[in-house]
């Protein structure tokens, strides 16, 4: 494991998703003001369409900035990560201001939406090397992720939550679509190959961290700093099992439940299902099965809160 390297951050390019910012306007304004009050230079650029955050991060001037800060939800952070990973060198750190629905990465590093913690991470945080996941689809197209890749029930839910629905109802949109998908549920089976060994599953989540969907733990031993993937297998199918797994997730009992297990891996292939099977990546529907998930060849430096 590479040691954390202190980085004297002084100049920040903040890429803000204004749609996500509507949910936490006070958080963004307060963090930006607090960071500027500490003497940091902060330039803010708003996105207008999907893909803007990736492009802005990819094209950011390393001679002008020390870090790129993603201000938005986990989807916005994912775009910024892909932009930074597309750069020819690891010359800019990643910072975050959590403004989204679930804010899973913010929970992973212990800042949440707390103004003081977010500010401390940007002003005093250490640029810590973390592992990035890599996703390749059947056509060979590749992208990166920080949090998770999911196939099965959760991917079908995410695929039906549109931007307007999420903007209006936040987490409630996912609860609603989960109930709808439960009614429409069809038992699908997936072929999950973990480091060359096959495993059948009713759903699978490949995770880079401990949390899923907010404060819910799926992989207790996972750590962003470890170069390893945690493959969460939901082995039992059927509507009753989906309800059981869901109850276990929200009550914290999932990791110890029968029919659920976590296997560590460096390469995972997921195939199967029926027809055009959706895949969710960091909470957004961005791919379809089959996919191969591996550890990216290089790491990313993330501004973590001071110890």
DAPETA-V818625 format. One line per field, one symbol per residue. ss: DSSP state (H for helix, E for strand, C for the rest). psi: psi as a letter, one per 20 degrees, with the letter a starting at -180 (. if undefined). A space follows every 10 residues. Layout:
ss->???
psi->???
This chain:
ss->CCCCEECCCC EEEEEECHHH HCCCHHHHHH HHHHHHHCCC EEEEEECCCC CHHHHHHHCC CCCCCCEEEE EECHHHHHHH HHHHHCCCCC CCEEEEEECC CCCHHHHHCC CCCCHHHHHH HHHHCEEEEE CCEEEEECCC CEEEECCEEE ECHHHHHHHC CCHHHHHHHC HHHHHHHHHH HHHCCCCCCE EEEECCEEEE ECEEEEECCC EECCCEECCC CCCCCCCCEE EEEECCCCHH HHHHHHHHHH HCCHHHCCCE EEEEECEEEE EECCCCCEEE ECCEEEEECC EEEEECCCCE EEEECCC
psi->ppqpoponph opooopohgh hhhlhhgggg ggghghhjjq popppqqhrp igggghghjq oiihqhqppo obahgggggg ghghiiqiqm iprprqooja ghlgghhhjk hckpgggggh hhgiqqnppq qpqpppahij pqrqqhfqpq qbghhhghhj orggghhhic hhhhgghggg hghjppoqqq oooolipqpq qhqqpoqiah qpjcjpphnh iqphipmqqo oopnhprqgh hgggggghgi ijighjqqjp qppqripppp rbbpcnpqpp okjqoirqqq qpprpqirrq ppoqqq.
